[in-house]
Amino acid sequence: MFEQPYLVGATWATGESECLPVHNPATGEVIGSVHHGGPAEAAAAVDVAAQAQRDWSKRSPRERSEILRRCFELISSDAGLADLITLEHGKPLSDAKGEVAYSAEFFRWNAEEAVRISGTMGSSPSGNNRILVRHPPLGVVVIVTPWNFPAAMIARKVAPALAAGNAVVIKPAPETPLTALRLGQILLDAGVPEGLVNIIPTSDAASWFDAAVEQQATRMVSFTGSTAVGRLLLARSAERVLKVAMELGGNAPFVVFDDADIEAAVEGAMVAKMRHSAETCTAANRFFVHRAVQDEFTEGLAAAMRDVVAGPGNDPNSTCGPMITPVAQGRIDELVKASVASGASVVTGGSSIDGGGYFYQPTVLANVAGDDPVTTAEIFGPVAPVIGFDSTDEMIAMANNTEAGLAGYVYSADLARALSTAEALEVGMVGVNRGAMSDPAAPFGGVKQSGLGREGGTEGIYEFCETQYIAVNW
């Protein structure tokens, strides 16, 4: 048990109110607590960030790059960060280690991108003047992150924001604030100037956010989380016409054609569904399987699910950790029960696991209809509903019949069919014959109500830049 202060500038501060408890979802026990702030602290952090940003924006791209490279090195070598992720999130330690490596890579990638922010020069069509275009930083970016990747979601936003010359004020998820605060210390140790990164957990998210975005220095909001919350933050940001980048909910289709390598498809399905305890926004949510191979795929997936070991993340035998809260566990159970009531059958799993912690059985559902309750919600848990199809056109129509459009997956031996299906899916990212696509070097984001903007790739850093045009005569 310990009490963790929050970070404003280089000051580790303690609030006047009671600390927020942090639980281990594998046991339900309190493992520590964090001091937190409200509207006044959020506003003060924006002021501190604005002062630090003025100097940071004047530093050379190479200097910013070298500091970000040092962040990559220190995150990569921090042996305790993965343990902390597992402790407060619950994911298996192997997944936590993968998250640490993924987080570090955003700093390495953006260290390289910091020196490659480009501009253009040309002549106006009339020939009366030159057209110069540059991309300066925005100022202060308010960042709100989720609990499922407590290190990576911060890294994916902070690294390009700093690389472009901005400062940040971060509200981490209340379920996983300890990882965020440890990451803040690592960045200070790496040489990130005081005041550029500020991290303040809160028990009053709405008031905290209102105060942060109301400050004149705040020029952007970057959010990852549910679509419902994203709509609220988008509306609030619109009052000040702030730039926004939002990565919201998903409802990913996983398509298996009759010519697919079924063994490979099952393996890919387990990655797409079960990595990080099935609590990812890109997780396969609906499995559309051609009826010619539906039984074979379903049996193979069920066998793989039965081999999953649900248990505490620090147990080396565990391959699926607990759900984040008892509320999340209960919601998953409600979805499964509603699906069964609608006619689906349970092939394996189908209920919560008793005995402490917020665990749910890895589950496969068969005979699922395209409009079943489990297919219209983002499950965020280890449940795989299988939907058979005969017609490719009808399958694509069902897959696209959702307001979400983050990720999708296609398995087929016919690359032309796989790519044409990928193009037809209304999603921002597609994995073809693979169960994962996230990469710091690729643009991550969705379409429809799955978000605005992109993170990662060469596009990612420009989300944190303005575009300025200068008309020049000489």
N, C-alpha and C positions, 0 to 999 in steps of 0.2 A: 504494500500500500504506500502511495506517495501522492503528493499534491504538485501538479505541474503548472507553473505560471504561464501566462500568454506572452507573446512577443510583439512589442512595438518599438521600432528603431533597434537599438541594441539593449533595450531594457526588458528584463523578464519581470512582468508586473503581476500583481495579485489584486483581484477585484475586492470590493467590499461585501459582496453577496456570497452565499454558500457555494462551495465548489460543486461542479457537475460530476457525478460518478461515471466511471467507465467500466463496462461489464465484459467479462469473457463469455462469449455466446456458447462456448462448449460446455460451460458449467453453470452459467448464470451468476457467477460470483463477481463482486466488485474487485477490480484489480488496481484501481487508482482513481484519481480525480483530477480535474483541471479547473484552474481559475478561469473566469470568463468575463466578458464585457458586454455592455449594452450599447445603446445609441451614442452616448457620449464618447465611449472608447473607440467606436468605429469612426466617428467624425475626427477624433484626435489622430487616429492612425492615418487617415487620408491626408491630414495636414503634414504629418511627419514624412509620409511618402512623397508628397509634392515637393517638399524642400530637398529631399535626397535625389529626386528625379532630375532636378534642374542641373545638378553637377554630372549625374550619370549620363544624361543625354549628350553632354559635351565631350565625353570621353571617346577616344577613337574606337572604331569597330574592333580593331585588333586587341585593344586592352579589354574590352568587354568579352571578346572571344576567349582570351586566356583565362579569365576568371571562371567562365562557364566550363571550360575544359577542366579546371581544378574541381569544380562541383562534380563533374562526371567521375573524376578519380576518387574523391572522398566518398561519394555515395556507393560506388562499386566496392570499396574496401571496408564499408561499415558492416561489420559482422553481426551487430545486434539489431539492425533495422528489420530484417526479415523476421526475426523472433518476435519483435514488437508487433508487426503486422499480424502475424499468426495469433498472438495473444489477444489483441483487441478485435480482430475481424473474425478469426476462426479458420481461415483457409489453410489447407495443408502447407507445411513448411516449404515443400518443393515449389508450390505455386507462389508463395511469398518471395522466395529467392528469385523466381522468374520476374516477379513484379519489380523487385529492386533493380535487376539488370535492365529491365524495360525503362524504368524511371531514369536511371543514369544515362541511358542512350539518348534521351531527349536533350540532355545537356550537351552531350558530345555532338549530336546532329546540329543543334542550334548554335553551338560554338563555331561550327563551320559556316552556318548560314549568316551569322552576324556580320561577316566580312563580305557578304555577297548580296546585300540589299542593293538593288540596282535602280537606276534612274534612266531617263531617256532625253535626247535632244533632237529636235527636228525643226523644219521651217514650216510656217503657216502656209496654207494653200495660196494666200494672196501674195506671199513673199514679203509682207510688211514687217514681220518680226520672227524671232526664234521662239520655239516652244520648249521650255525646260520643265521636266517632271521629276519630282523627288518624293521620297517616302520617309518623312520624319516620324518620330514616336508620337504616341497619343498623349501621354501624361500618366495619370494614375488609373490602373485597371483594378476593378473590384472582382474578385474571384470567389465563386461558391462551388464547393466540390462535394462529391458523394462519398459514401462509406465503402463501396465495393472495391475500389482501388485507392486506398488512402494516401499512397505515395505517388503512384503513376499519374493520377488525375491532376495533382498539383504540379508535378514535373512537366506534364504535357502543356500546361498553360504558362507556368512561371518561366520556363526556359526561353520560349520565343518572346515573351513579354520583355524579359531583361535583355535579350539579344538585340531587340529593336530599340532599346533605350528607355523603357518604361519602368515604373515602380508598381508594386502590387500590395493590395490589402486582401487577405484571405480569410474566409469563413469556412473552416473545415466542418465535416459532418459531425454531429454530436456523438455518434456511435464510435468514431475512430479519430479522436483529436490528437492522441499521443503520437501517432506516426507523423502527423503534420508538424507538430511542434519539434520533434526530433529532426525532421528534415530542415526546419528553419535554422536550427543550431549548426547543422552540417554546412548550410550555405554561408553562414557567418564565418565558420572556420575556413571555408574555401576562399574567403576574401570578398564576398559580396558586401558592398558598402552598407553601413548601418542605415536603416530607414527604408531601404529599397524593398525589403520583404517583411511584411507585418502579418502576424497570424493571431486571430482572436476568436476562440470558440465563444458561443453564446447560447443562452437558454431562450432568447427572444429573437428568433431569426428575422421576423418581419420588421420589427423596429430597428434592428441592427442594419438590415439592408436599406431601409428607407433613409436612415441617417447617412450611410456610406454614399449612396448615389445622389444624395441631395447636395453634397459638397461640390463646389465649382471645379475643383481640380480633378474630380472623377470624370473620365471621358469614355470609359468602356466597361461593360460587364461581360464576364466569361463564366458560363455556368454549364455544369454537367449534372444531370439528374432527371427526374420524371417530367413528362410532358405537361402534366397538370401544374406543377410548380413553375416550369419554364414559362407557361402562359402568363402567370402572375408577375414574374420578374420582367418579362418582356413588356407588359403593360406599364409597369412602374418605371422602367427605363425609358419608355417612350415619352414620358412627361418631360424629361430633360433632353430628349433626342440623343440618347447615348448610343454609341456603337455597341452591338451585341454579337457574341458568338455563343451558340447554344448547341450542345450535344444532348439530345433528349431520348425518350424511350424508344424501344425497338419491338418488333414482332417478326423476327427473321424466319423466312421460309427456307427449308432444307429440302432440295429436290433430288430425287434419285430416279433416273431413267432405267428402262429395262435392259440397256446394254452396259450399265455401270458395273464396275468391279465391286461386288457387294461387300467383300471383306474390307476393301479400302474405304468404302462408303460408311460402313459401321465404325471403323477406326476414326474416320473424319467426323462422324456424328458424335462420337464420345468427346472429341476435342471441342467441337462447336457447342455441345450441350453442357459438358460437365467440368470444363476447366474453371478454376477458381470457384469451386463448389456450385456451379451453375448460376452464379449471381453476377452475370455480365450483361451489358446492354446489347452486345452482339450475339448472345446465345441463341442457338437454333430454338425456335419456339413452336414451329409447326413443321412436321415431316411429311412432305408430299411424295409418295412412293408409287411408282407404276404398279398396277395390279399384277403384272406378270412376275414381279419380284417382291411383292408386298409381304408375303408370308416369310420368305427367306430373310429379307431385311429385318422384319419385326422380330423374328426368332433370334437372329444374330445380335440385334441391339439389346434385346431382353437378357441374353446370356452375358453380354458385356456389362450391363447394368447390375446384374446379380453379383458380378465380381467386384463391384465398387465397395470399398470399405468405408462406411461412415463413422467418423470418430474425431477426437480432438486433433487439431492441426499439428500439434507438436508430437503426435504419435507417428513414427515413421511408417507404420502400416496403413495409416489413414489416407484415402484418396479423395474423400469428400468431407468437408467440414460442416459445421452447423449453419443453419440460417441465421441471419444477423440478429433477429429479435423473435420473441414468442409471437408477436403480431404477424410477422412475415411467415412464420411456420404455420400459423392458423389460417392465413389467407391462402396458402398453397393447398392446404387440406380441403378448404372450402371449394376451390376450383376443381380439384379432383373429384370430390363428391358430387358436385354439380354436373360434371361431365359424365360420370357413371349414371346419374339419374336421367341424363339425356340419351342414354343408350350405349355409351362407350363401355368397353370391357377392360379390366385390369389384367395385363399380362404378367407384370411383376411389380412389387411394391404396393403403393396405394395408400399409405398412412404414415402418420408421425411415428417417431421412434421414442419409446418411453425410456426413462432411466436417467434423466438429467440432461441439460443442454437442449438446444433448439434444432434437433436433427429431424430430417425427413427422408423416408426411404427412396432410393433411386427407383423411378417409376416409369413404366412404359404402358401407354393406353392404346388399344386397338379399336377398330370400328368407330372412329371419331368422325363426326360430320364437320363440314367446312365452317359451319356457323356455331359450333359447339362453344360453350363458355370458356373452355381452356384454350381455344384458338383465338379468341378476341381480346384476351388480356395478356399483358407481359407477365409471364409466369415467375421469372426470377427465382427459380428453384429447380430441383432435379427431376423434372417431369417431362416426358417426351410423348406427345400425342401423334399417332401415325394416321395419315389420311390417304386413302387409295385414290388413284386417278387412272383414267384411260386416255382422255384427250389432253394434249399439251395445251391447247388454247383454253380449255376449261380450267386446267390447273393454274395457268398464269393468271386468269381472271380471279380465281380464289386467292392466290398468293398476293395479288395487288389489292384485294378488297379489304383494305385497312388504311387508317390514317397514318400509320407508322411506316417509315421507309429507311431504316438505318442500314441493315446488312441482309445478305442472302447467300445461299450456298447451292451449287449445282454439281451433281456427279453424273458423268456420262463418258463413254469411251469415244464418242463422236464429238470432236472439239468444235466443229461448226455448230452442232445442235446446242452444245453447252454454252458457247459464246452468244448465240442468238437468243437463248433463254436468259442469259445474264443481262443482255441488253433490254429485254422485255420486262424484267423485274424492276419495279419502281422503288429502287433502293440506292443508297449512296455508295455501297461497297459490296462486292461479290467475291466469294471464294469459289474458284472452279477446281474441282477435284482436290480440295484441301479444306480443312476445318477451321482455319484461322487466317486472318488477313491483316491484323494490326501490325503496323511498322512505323517507327518514327520518320522514316524516309518516304512515307506515303500519306496522301491527304485523307484524314479520318473525318467522317461526318455523314449526315443523312439528308434525305429529301422529305417532302411533305411535313408532317408534324414531328419528325425526328430531329429537326434542328436547323440551324442557320450557320453558315461558314464552315471552315475546315481547319483541323488541327493536324500538324505534322506536314511532311513533304516540303517542297519549295513554296507551296501556297501558305503554309501555316504562319510564317513570320509576318506576312503582309496583313494578316488579320489584326496585328497589333501595331499597324502603321497607318498614318494618314497619307493622302495623296495631295501634293501641292503642285500647282502649275504656276510657272513664272513666265510672263511674256517679256522678252528682252530685245532691245535693239543695240547693235554695235557697228 
